Amino acid sequence: MNALVLGLGRSGQAAALALARRGGRVVGVDRADVDAGRLEAAGVEVRVATEEDSLLEGMDVLIKSPGVPAESPVVTAARARGVPVWSEVELASRLLPNPILGVTGTNGKTTTSELLGAVLGAPVAGNVGRALSDLDGQVPAEDWIVCELSSFQLEDIHEFRPRIAVLLNLEPDHLDRHGTFDAYRDAKLRIFENQRADDTAVVPRGLAAVGAARRVEFAGGDPLPAEPQIRGAHNRENAAAATAAARAAGIGDEQIANALRTFRGVPHRLEEIAELDGVLYVNDSKATNAAAARRAVAAYEEPLHVILGGLGKNESYDGLAQDLRARAARAYLIGAAAEELARALRNVRHERCGDLATAVQAAAATARAGEIVLLSPACASYDQFENFEQRGDEFRRLVQELR
């Protein structure tokens, strides 16, 4: 198979290397400088800063990295020429013989995927940690793989078929990329489209019918084999979804209960950083939309000092503002969305801080023992940071400096 890999980030490199192992011509393209040494050693031809149509000559398939928009010139040209456009997970699912347990939704994907990995003793890949293609040849064929799936990955599937597919929730997100909520929702629901009658679809109770698979519903109030250690009503809902999926995979309740009792969550999701002078500092940098921030706010009864802001996603903050009126002692606004947030929070005590360091200092000076300083931005990070992980790491560093 001759393949053009567009975007040489984590998933693009994994796809290129997996294809190179199977022979054929593999060309990898990225706008930015990449460390081409490992790719070229494996036989991948690396091109930098070009999107010429001529790249498609002789190609059987275009592998599009999740960060590459559908309107990219090479992607548009590929579709016009009839060259199939696959996501990296589509490629990986064709290379891997393993049964896949797929997890998608607006919020809670990583927590639920990692919890399922702990329950099943299975590797977790996809939109978190490592690319699915990285597991090529690494996992016994009969073993489960848990795959976290974003809308960007699902929009370019064709035959991808998870034996168990989990949809956690649907809230407006990535409207800057998808344009409308309907388009975003449709991309998410593609997780079910290739399932068969002997597969399982795990969905929130009351969701309209999806696909041909056996349907299993869940809700946050469902009885569980054990109560999860991780905090928040939304995490109990994640645990209910994971329990339903694990049972569908044939896992017994004792094994599920053990994982629920011992799983401590993942970084940047309600991660408790430190308690200083009686004030708890919580890193929820992964809350990159308003719905996620609302779930974080609802997880605590203590007075909150909430750090909000970053790069907005063309969504309303009115619901978040309503929650904060009842729960927040004060909000501290940073980044490009600060003015928009300030308008929505006109009835909430707040101050414009500009950057994260200023916000942490202001919150630390104001918060009192028994209160919580919560970084839950409700925005993407790209205006001031490379990603939400860097933002969360910086918050952790700033809190440690407060000592």
N, C-alpha and C positions, 0 to 999 in steps of 0.2 A: 504494500500500500504506500503510495506517495502522498505525503501529507504536509500541509502548511499549518504551522502553529502560530497563531496570532496572539501575542502577549506572552512574555517569558517570565512571569512571576512564578510563584510557587506551583500552581497547577499547570501552567504552560510548560515549565521545565520538566515536571513529572510526566506529562503527556508526551513530550518530545523524546525523552529517554526511553519510555516504554515502547514507543513506535520504533525508535532506532534499534532496539534489541531484536526486533522482528524483521529487520531488513527494509528495503525500499528507501526512497529518498525522503528525508525529513528536513524541512526548512523552518527555522524559527525566526520570528520577527518581533522586535520590540522598539518602541519609540525612544526609550532611554538606554543608556549604556548598561549592559548586563555582563556578569562574569561568565564569559563564553567558554572558558577553559574546559570545564567538565562536559559541556554539551558538544563541543567540537571534538573532544577526545572520544566521544561515543559515536561520532559520525554525523552529528547534526550540523547543517549549514546555518550559520547565524547571520542575520541581516539586521542592521540597526537603522532606526529613523527612516523607514521607507514604507509606503503603502501603495506601491505600484501594482496595477492590474497584472503586469507580466509575471508576478510571483505565482499566479494561479496556473500558469502553463504547465500541463502535465500532471496536475494535482488531482487526486481522487477524492480528497476531503479537506475541509478547513476546520481545524480545531480552534474554537474561539474561547479565550480566557474570560472569566466572569466580568472582569472590569472593562472589557471592550464593548462599547455600545453597538446595538444592532445596525445603527446608521453609519458605522465606519465604512469608508469607501471600499476597502477590500472585501468586507462582508457583503455589501450591496452588490459588488461585482460578482462575487461567488454565486449568490442567489440568481443573478441574471444569467450566468453561464450554466446553471444547473449543477454546480459543485455543492454537495451536501455540507451544511454547517452544523457541526456537533459541539456540544459543551464537553469539557474534560470528563465529566461524570458519565456522559454517554459513551465516550471511548472506553473508559475504565470498565464500565459494566459489560462491554463486549469482550474485554480481555480477561476479566476475572470470572472464574467459575462459581464463586461463592454466592450463597444467598445474602441478599442485602436488606437491611432494615433501615428504611429511609425516614428521616425526621425533618419536617418543615413547619413553617408558621412564622408569624411576625416576631414574636418574642418567646424566649425560653428554649430555643433550639439547642444551644450549646449545653445548657444545664441538663436538659432531657437526654441529649445524645450521650453525654459523659456518664450520666446515671445509668443509662441502658448499657453502656460499655462495661460499667462496674457490675451490673447484674449478670450480664451474659459472659463476662470475662472475654469480651470481644474488642478488637481494635476499633477506634473511632477515627473517621476520616471525612473528607469532603470540605465543607465550608469552615472547618475548624482544624487547627493543628497541621495535619498533613493532607496532601491531595490523595484522592482515591487511587489514582494511578501509581502512587508510591507503593501500594500494597501488592502490585503485580509480582507474582512469584514468591510472596512473603508469607502467605497465610494458607494453611491446609484447605483444600477445595471445599470440604464439607462445613467449615466454620463460618459462623455469622460475621458479617462486617456491618457496623453501624455507620451510617452516612448522613451527616448533617447537610441539608440542601437549601440553598438560597433561591430566591426567585430568578436571579441572574443565571444560575446553573440550570434551573428547570426550563427556562424559556427556549433552550436549544437541545432538548432531548428528542429522541425519535422512537427508540425501542427500549429505553431504560425502564426496567421493571423491578421495583422493590417487592420482595415477597410479603413484607409487612411495611405499610406506609402510614406514617403518623402525621396528622395535621393538628397542631396545637391550638392555633387561634389565627384570626385575620383582623388586622387593624391597618389603617392607612400608613404606608411607608414607601420609601423609594419612589415617590410620585415625581421627583425630579428626573428619574430615569424612565419610569413606565408611563408617565403622563397622566393616567387616570387610575382610580382605585380598581375599576373593573379589569383593566389590563394587568395590574399587579395581582389581583385575586386569580385571574385566569392562569397566570404563570405558576402560582402556587399550587393550584388544583391539578396541574399536569402530573403531579406525583402519582396520581391514581389512574391516569389514562391508559396505561398498558397492563394494568393488573388483570388477573384472570379470576375465575370463580373460586379457585382454591387458594387465592391470596387473601390477605387481611388488610382492611382499611380501618385505622383507628382515628376516630373523629370526635369533636366536641358534641355533647348531647344536643340534639335538635338541629344539627347541620343538615341541609338538604342532601339528597342522595348523590353519591359520587361513584362513578365507575362500576365495574362488574364484581369487585371483590366482596368477600364476606365482611359485613359491617360490624364494628365493635365501637360502642360509644363510651365516653368518659366524662366526668365532671369533677370539680374540685372537692365536692362533698362526698365522693364515693368512699365506702369503707376500704381501708388499705391493710395489707399484712402487718405494717408497722407505721408509725408516724415518722415522716422524714425529719432529719436533723436540720436541714436548711430552712431558713425563716421565710415567712410570707405566704399569703393565701395563693399567690400565683405559683409558688413553688410546690404547694400541695397539689395544685392542678397539674403541674408538670409531673409530679410523682404519680398521680392517677393515670396520666397518659402512659408513662413508662411502665407502670404495673400492667395495664391492659396489653401493651405491646409485648412485654416479657412473657405474659401468660400465653399469648398467641404463638410465641416462639417455643412453647413447651417448658418454660421455666416454672418450678414450683414456688409456692408462697414463702417457704422458709428461706430460700436463696434470695428472693426478692426482699423479704423483710430485713435480712442481714445487710443488704446494700443500702436500703433506706435509712437504717440506723447509723451507718458508718460513713456515708457519702457526705462530704463537707462542702460541696459546691465547687465552683471554678473561679479563677481570678477575674476581677472586674465586674462581677455580678453580686451585688450586696456583700462584697468582701470586707470583713471587719479588719481594719488596718491597725488601729491602736485605740487605747483608752487613756486620755491624758487629762488629769485633774477632773476626773469624773465625766468627761465628754468623750463619746464614742465617735470615731471617724470611720466612715463607710465609703468604700470605693465601688460605685455602680457605673463606671465609665461606659459600659456596654449599653446603657440606656440611651440609644441614639435616636429615639423617637418619643413623642409625647406619651403614647400608650405605655411604653416601658417605664418611663419616669413615674407615671401615675401608679403603676403596680408597686414600684419601690416605695413611694410615699405611703401607700396603703399598708405596707408591711410593718410599719412602726406606730406605736402609740405615743412615744415620747415626742416632745417638741422638736421640730426639725429646723436646721439651718441648711438650706438646699442651694447647692451651686448648680446653676443652669446656664446653658448657652453653648455656642459653637456654630457650626454651619447648619442652617435650617433646611428642612426638606419640604417646603411648601405645604405645611399642614397647620391646622389651627391649634393654638395653645389654650383655648377657652376652657376646655374640660380640666386641663392641668391647673389652670388658675383657680378654678372653683375648688378643686381638692386642696390646693395650697392655702386658700383662705381659711379653711377649717383646721389645717394641720401644721402650717409652717410658722415658726417664730420670725423668720426672715429669709429672703432669697437674695442671692449674690449672682449677678449677671455678667457673663463673659462672652467674648467672641462676636462673630458677625451678626448673630441673631439677637443681640442684647436689646436693641431698640424695639424690635418686634415683640420680644418677651416682655419688655417694660410696659408696652401698651396693653398687653393681655393681663398683666399683673398689676393693673392700676389700683386695685383694691387689696393688694398684698404688700406688706412692708418689704421693700427691696432696695438694693443699691447697685449701681453700675460699677463693676470692678475692672473691666477690660480684659485682664488675663487671669489665669488660674492661680498664680502665686499671690496676687493681690487679694483674690477671693478667699483663699485659704487663710491668709493673715487676718482679713476682716472677720471671717466666721469664727476663728479661734479667739479673737478679742471679744466677741459678743456672746458666744455660747457659754452656758453655765452647766455645772455638774448636773447630770441626769438628762442632758439634752444630746442631740446627735447632729454632727456635721456630715451631710450626705452629698457626695458628688453623684448626681443623676442628671446628666446634662439635657436630655430630651432633644439632642442635636448630634449630628455627625461631628467629627473632630478635625476635618481636613483644612479648616481655616487657620489653625494654629499648631496642629500636630499631624504626624504622618498617619496615625490611625488611633482607634480608641484605646489600644493597648499602651501606646506611648503616653497618651493622656492619663490613663490610670496609673502608670508607673511614675509619672511626674507628680501626681497627687500623693502617692505613697511616699515619695522622696520628700515632698514638702511637709507632710505630716511628721515624718521622722525628724526633720529639722526642728520642728516645734519642741522637741524634747529638750 
